[in-house]
Amino acid sequence: MYELLILGSLSTRDMSGYKLRQVLENALVPRRKVSNGVMYPQLKKLAAAGDIVFLTTEVDARGKRLAHITPQGRQHLQELLAMPVAMDAKRESVYRFKFKVMADASLAVQSQIINEYKAAVLEDLASYQQVTLHLQRKLDDEADDEADEAAETIEWGIRTLDLQITTSEAKIKWSNQQLARIEAAGINGGKQAND
């Protein structure tokens, strides 16, 4: 998962491991710390595979060597962008990583990524709506029994699902907007609109 964002970040400029770690931390959903014990083995793995090199002639303000993506690394990035995303706890972070480096992908791959993301969110939305209906029926049954404590718990469950439904609807709206921009870019010869 991290190699996607590392390679994508390096595709725009050379960076130190420290700076790459900051980029990763800001891209994770939810935001969390990335330790050196995670970051530096990833960099070593990418260097051993030939995807990056460390430039000894360039250093950052802190005196650290900068990582540089190789042509092989750029090809690996394209392969990572085209790979399907697993439906697991890291799904949102992986998609966010892909979104951050979409400029490196063809319009067809951009469209594929957004459509896959939208399909996953639609699946989530259907599940949230189904559970909400179930809880609403249960709440209606509880109202007949006048069990206030259980009813309040169910109401909060519905409110929480409402947040997830609203978030999913916003993601679907965003996905539709991005697909329209990608389609317009294809019509305009590959140039994305800035609106």
C-alpha positions in Angstrom: 0.0 0.0 0.0 2.7 2.5 0.9 4.8 1.9 -2.2 2.0 3.3 -4.3 2.1 6.7 -2.5 5.9 6.7 -2.2 6.4 6.1 -5.9 3.6 8.6 -6.7 5.1 11.2 -4.5 8.5 10.7 -6.0 7.1 11.0 -9.5 6.7 14.8 -9.0 9.9 15.5 -7.1 12.8 13.9 -5.2 12.2 13.6 -1.4 13.9 12.5 1.8 12.6 9.6 3.8 11.5 12.2 6.5 9.4 14.1 3.9 7.9 11.0 2.4 6.9 9.9 5.9 5.0 13.2 6.4 3.3 12.7 3.0 2.2 9.2 4.0 0.9 10.4 7.4 -1.2 13.1 5.8 -2.6 10.7 3.2 -3.8 7.9 5.5 -7.4 7.6 6.4 -7.8 8.1 9.3 -4.7 10.2 9.7 -2.1 8.4 11.8 1.6 8.3 12.5 4.0 6.3 10.3 7.1 5.1 12.1 10.6 5.0 10.8 10.3 1.2 11.3 7.6 1.2 8.5 9.1 3.9 6.3 12.7 3.0 5.9 12.1 -0.8 5.2 9.7 0.3 2.4 12.4 2.6 0.9 15.0 -0.1 1.1 12.6 -2.6 -0.6 11.9 -0.1 -3.4 15.6 0.6 -3.8 16.5 -3.1 -3.8 13.8 -3.7 -6.5 15.3 -0.9 -8.6 12.2 1.4 -8.3 14.1 4.2 -6.6 17.7 5.3 -6.1 19.2 7.6 -3.4 21.0 10.5 -4.9 24.3 11.2 -3.2 24.7 14.5 -4.9 21.4 16.0 -3.8 20.4 16.5 -0.1 17.5 18.2 1.5 17.7 21.1 4.1 18.4 18.6 6.9 21.3 17.0 5.0 19.4 13.9 4.1 19.9 12.1 0.8 17.0 12.3 -1.6 15.1 9.4 -3.0 14.5 9.5 -6.8 12.1 7.4 -8.9 13.7 5.4 -11.7 12.1 4.6 -15.1 11.4 1.1 -13.7 9.7 2.7 -10.7 7.5 4.8 -13.0 6.4 1.6 -14.7 5.8 -0.1 -11.4 3.7 2.9 -10.4 1.5 2.4 -13.5 1.0 -1.2 -12.6 0.0 -0.3 -9.0 -2.5 2.2 -10.3 -4.1 -0.4 -12.5 -4.3 -3.0 -9.7 -7.7 -3.7 -8.1 -8.1 -2.5 -4.5 -8.8 -5.1 -1.8 -12.1 -4.7 0.1 -10.5 -4.4 3.5 -9.8 -1.9 6.2 -7.1 -0.2 4.1 -9.4 0.4 1.1 -10.1 4.1 1.6 -6.4 4.8 2.2 -5.4 2.9 -1.0 -8.0 4.8 -3.0 -6.8 8.1 -1.5 -3.2 7.2 -2.5 -4.4 6.5 -6.0 -6.3 9.8 -6.2 -3.2 11.7 -5.1 -1.2 10.3 -8.1 -3.9 10.1 -10.7 -2.1 12.7 -12.9 0.4 9.9 -13.8 -2.4 7.6 -15.0 -4.1 7.5 -18.5 -7.6 8.8 -18.7 -8.8 5.2 -19.1 -7.0 4.1 -15.9 -8.4 7.2 -14.1 -11.9 6.3 -15.1 -11.4 2.7 -14.1 -10.2 3.7 -10.6 -13.0 6.1 -10.0 -15.6 3.6 -11.3 -14.3 0.9 -9.0 -14.3 3.3 -6.1 -17.8 4.4 -6.8 -19.0 0.8 -7.1 -17.5 0.0 -3.7 -19.1 3.1 -2.1 -22.5 2.2 -3.7 -22.2 -1.3 -2.1 -21.5 0.3 1.2 -24.4 2.7 0.8 -26.8 -0.2 0.0 -25.6 -2.0 3.2 -26.0 1.1 5.4 -29.5 1.7 4.0 -30.5 -1.9 4.6 -29.3 -1.9 8.2 -31.1 1.4 8.7 -34.4 0.0 7.6 -33.9 -3.0 9.8 -33.2 -0.8 12.8 -36.1 1.5 12.0 -38.4 -1.6 12.0 -36.9 -2.6 15.3 -37.4 0.9 16.7 -41.0 0.8 15.7 -41.4 -2.5 17.5 -39.7 -1.1 20.6 -42.0 1.9 20.6 -44.9 -0.5 21.0 -43.2 -2.1 24.0 -42.2 1.3 25.5 -38.6 0.2 26.2 -37.0 3.7 26.3 -33.4 2.6 26.9 -33.3 0.1 24.0 -35.1 2.7 21.8 -32.4 5.3 22.5 -29.7 2.9 21.6 -31.4 2.0 18.3 -31.9 5.7 17.6 -28.2 6.4 18.0 -27.4 3.4 15.7 -29.7 5.0 13.1 -28.0 8.4 13.6 -24.6 6.9 13.1 -25.7 5.1 10.0 -27.1 8.4 8.8 -23.6 9.9 9.0 -22.2 6.9 7.0 -25.0 7.3 4.4 -24.4 11.0 4.1 -20.6 10.4 3.7 -21.3 7.7 1.1 -23.6 10.0 -0.9 -21.0 12.8 -0.9 -18.4 10.3 -2.2 -20.7 9.2 -5.0 -21.4 12.8 -5.9 -17.6 13.5 -6.0 -17.0 10.3 -8.1 -19.6 11.4 -10.6 -18.0 14.9 -10.8 -14.6 13.3 -11.4 -15.9 10.9 -14.1 -17.5 13.9 -15.9 -14.2 15.7 -15.8 -12.3 12.7 -17.1 -14.9 12.3 -19.9 -14.6 16.0 -20.8 -10.8 15.6 -20.8 -11.1 12.8 -23.3 -13.3 15.0 -25.5 -10.8 17.8 -25.1 -7.8 15.7 -26.2 -6.7 14.7 -22.7 -6.6 18.0 -21.0 -8.4 18.2 -17.6 -10.8 21.1 -17.1 -9.9 23.3 -14.1 -13.4 24.1 -12.9 
